Amino acid sequence: MWELALSAGANQDHEYCNPTVNGGSKVLDKIRALGWRYLVTGCRGDPLVDRQVEAARLLEKKGLTVESHFDDGGFHGVEYFDICFSS
């Protein structure tokens, strides 16, 4: 899947997959100036949760307004399933 998502020669330390590379994208400064707020959610059962936690910390370090919430248990994409199947 990484080969399909990234440009030729790029690896998983590309800002598309790892927003913490090189101290974060310069775009974050522009986003902060716009006053945007972030919501970062995840669950401890998701194998990618470490990247989500790192990204939330980076956003806070860059001075962006971040609300983060990480539940115990769960699995990848649980927010989408709860919404789709609850109606």
URPENOR-V388246 format. One record per helix or strand of 3 or more residues. SS is the DSSP state (alpha for helix, beta for strand). FROM is the first residue (numbers start at 1). TO is the last residue. If there is no record, write none. Layout:
<<SS,FROM,TO> <SS,FROM,TO>>
This chain:
<<alpha,2,5> <alpha,21,23> <alpha,27,34> <beta,37,43> <alpha,49,61> <beta,65,71> <alpha,78,85>>
